[in-house]
Each structure stands twice: as structure tokens, then as C-alpha cells.
Amino acid sequence: YETEPGLVICYGTMYGNTERMAEIIARAASKAGVKNIVMYNISKTHHSYILRDIFRYRGLIVGAPTYNAGLYHEMEVLLSELANKDVKNHLLGWYGSHCWASKAVAKIQEWNETKLHYEPVGEPVDMKQAITPEVKAQCEVLGKAMAEKLLAE
């Protein structure tokens, strides 16, 4: 379970908002000094490629929209795969988006507390509808917090 000091950002998106959040987080982590950052749209990339890089890099940030009062399906599948493969020794940050019912952030946290047991990093970001200056700043703080933790090790 040895890892390299890099970051994997996985996101599910329906209208592009969580993808834009991922880009802001990645930019902030890069500016803070993280050299190895890979991003995956979990709806378009086979999970075997994503899992390969999660095994490789210590940092993981996941984000997804709320869907049908739960977590976006592909993110649920990826988190299940991580739990089933018993991937250990990771740092985890997370974020989500919603229109009327905020569930994604809480569901990701529940996955971490009950099955993954990764070390939480930063404050989760929960966006309602669209990116505001406040949400952008929170995403930047999340990316920077992950970078600081990765580089401190």
C-alpha cells in the first residue's frame, strides 16, 4: 500500500458543475505545489484506469451531484469498488452539488466513515446549483489543504 505524493480527482457530473469544481480544486492544488494530478470523469473513463491511479497516488478528492436523493450512481460504484479492494492509506477530500436536496456530500462522508476509513482532508464543499465566488473560494481551499497535507508528508 505504498503510494506516491500525487492527487487523483474523480468526479461525476450531469450539467458540468462538478467538473468545473474539479478544475478549480486541481488548479489550486497545482499552484500549491502538487506535481502529479490526474482527473477523471467517472462516467467516461473505465474504473480500472481510475483505480490504477488511486492505488498509485496518496491523495484522492471525489465529487458528485446528488441524484434521486442519493449519490450519483457512478460515484457510488467507484466508492464500492474502493471499499471492496480494501485500498488503504489514503487522504480524502470530497465535494458535491445539488439543486434542491443536498445529499451527495453526506453520502460520500458516510462511505468514508463506514467503509473506506481514509484520513479526511479539508472541508467538504457543497454547491447549490452553480459556482459562486464563495464556492470557488471553498474549492480553492480544499485543493490547497490537500496539497499542504501531501507535501508535508
C-alpha positions as CSV (number, residue, x, y, z in Angstrom):
1,Y,0.0,0.0,0.0
2,E,2.9,2.4,-0.6
3,T,1.8,5.5,-2.5
4,E,3.4,8.4,-4.3
5,P,2.6,12.1,-3.3
6,G,0.1,12.8,-6.1
7,L,-3.6,13.5,-6.4
8,V,-6.5,11.8,-8.2
9,I,-9.6,13.9,-8.6
10,C,-12.7,11.9,-9.6
11,Y,-16.0,13.5,-10.4
12,G,-19.4,12.6,-11.7
13,T,-21.2,15.4,-13.5
14,M,-24.6,15.8,-15.2
15,Y,-24.5,19.5,-16.2
16,G,-20.8,20.3,-15.9
17,N,-20.9,22.0,-12.5
18,T,-19.0,19.3,-10.5
19,E,-16.5,19.1,-13.4
20,R,-15.8,22.9,-13.1
21,M,-15.4,22.4,-9.3
22,A,-12.8,19.7,-10.0
23,E,-10.9,22.0,-12.3
24,I,-10.8,24.7,-9.6
25,I,-9.6,22.2,-7.0
26,A,-6.9,20.8,-9.3
27,R,-5.6,24.3,-10.2
28,A,-5.4,25.2,-6.5
29,A,-3.5,22.0,-5.7
30,S,-1.1,22.6,-8.6
31,K,-0.5,26.2,-7.5
32,A,0.3,24.9,-4.0
33,G,2.9,22.6,-5.4
34,V,1.4,19.2,-6.2
35,K,3.1,17.9,-9.4
36,N,1.2,14.7,-10.1
37,I,-2.5,15.4,-10.6
38,V,-4.9,13.3,-12.6
39,M,-8.5,13.9,-13.2
40,Y,-11.3,11.5,-14.2
41,N,-14.8,11.9,-15.3
42,I,-16.1,8.7,-13.8
43,S,-18.9,8.5,-16.4
44,K,-16.5,8.4,-19.3
45,T,-13.4,6.5,-18.0
46,H,-13.4,2.8,-17.2
47,H,-12.9,2.4,-13.5
48,S,-9.9,0.1,-14.0
49,Y,-7.8,3.2,-15.1
50,I,-9.1,5.2,-12.2
51,L,-8.4,2.5,-9.6
52,R,-4.8,2.1,-11.0
53,D,-4.1,5.8,-10.2
54,I,-5.8,5.7,-6.9
55,F,-3.6,2.8,-5.9
56,R,-0.6,4.9,-7.1
57,Y,-1.3,8.3,-5.5
58,R,-2.0,9.1,-1.8
59,G,-4.4,11.9,-2.4
60,L,-8.0,11.4,-3.5
61,I,-10.7,14.0,-4.0
62,V,-14.1,12.9,-5.1
63,G,-17.1,14.9,-6.2
64,A,-20.6,14.2,-7.5
65,P,-24.0,15.6,-7.7
66,T,-27.0,14.5,-5.7
67,Y,-29.2,12.3,-7.9
68,N,-32.6,10.9,-6.8
69,A,-32.0,12.0,-3.2
70,G,-28.8,9.9,-3.2
71,L,-25.3,9.8,-4.6
72,Y,-24.7,9.9,-8.4
73,H,-24.6,6.3,-9.4
74,E,-21.2,6.1,-11.0
75,M,-19.6,7.6,-7.8
76,E,-21.5,5.0,-5.7
77,V,-20.0,2.3,-7.9
78,L,-16.5,3.7,-7.6
79,L,-16.6,4.0,-3.8
80,S,-17.9,0.5,-3.6
81,E,-15.0,-0.8,-5.7
82,L,-12.6,1.1,-3.5
83,A,-14.1,-0.5,-0.4
84,N,-14.2,-4.0,-1.9
85,K,-10.5,-3.7,-3.0
86,D,-9.6,-2.5,0.6
87,V,-7.4,0.3,-0.7
88,K,-5.6,1.7,2.3
89,N,-3.5,4.7,3.5
90,H,-5.2,7.5,1.5
91,L,-6.1,11.1,2.1
92,L,-9.7,12.0,1.1
93,G,-11.4,15.3,0.3
94,W,-14.8,15.5,-1.2
95,Y,-17.4,17.8,-2.6
96,G,-20.9,17.7,-4.2
97,S,-23.6,19.7,-5.9
98,H,-27.3,19.8,-5.8
99,C,-30.4,21.7,-6.8
100,W,-32.9,21.2,-4.0
101,A,-31.8,18.2,-1.9
102,S,-28.2,18.2,-0.6
103,K,-27.3,14.5,-0.2
104,A,-24.1,13.8,-2.1
105,V,-21.6,15.4,0.4
106,A,-23.2,13.5,3.3
107,K,-23.3,10.2,1.3
108,I,-19.6,10.5,0.5
109,Q,-18.8,11.2,4.1
110,E,-20.9,8.2,5.2
111,W,-18.9,6.0,2.7
112,N,-15.7,7.2,4.3
113,E,-16.8,6.7,7.9
114,T,-18.3,3.3,7.4
115,K,-16.2,1.6,4.7
116,L,-13.2,3.5,3.4
117,H,-11.7,4.9,6.6
118,Y,-9.4,7.4,4.7
119,E,-7.9,10.4,6.5
120,P,-10.2,13.3,5.8
121,V,-8.6,16.5,4.5
122,G,-10.1,19.9,4.2
123,E,-13.7,20.9,4.5
124,P,-16.2,19.3,2.1
125,V,-17.7,21.7,-0.4
126,D,-21.5,21.6,-1.1
127,M,-22.6,23.7,-4.0
128,K,-26.2,24.6,-4.7
129,Q,-27.0,24.9,-8.5
130,A,-24.0,26.9,-9.8
131,I,-20.5,28.1,-8.9
132,T,-20.5,31.3,-6.9
133,P,-17.4,33.3,-5.7
134,E,-17.9,31.7,-2.3
135,V,-18.0,28.1,-3.7
136,K,-15.0,28.9,-5.9
137,A,-13.0,30.0,-2.8
138,Q,-14.1,26.9,-0.9
139,C,-12.9,24.7,-3.8
140,E,-9.6,26.5,-3.8
141,V,-9.2,26.0,0.0
142,L,-9.9,22.2,-0.5
143,G,-7.3,21.9,-3.2
144,K,-4.8,23.8,-1.2
145,A,-5.5,21.8,2.0
146,M,-4.9,18.5,0.1
147,A,-1.7,19.9,-1.4
148,E,-0.4,21.0,2.0
149,K,-1.1,17.6,3.5
150,L,0.6,15.7,0.6
151,L,3.6,18.0,0.6
152,A,4.0,17.8,4.4
153,E,4.5,14.1,4.2
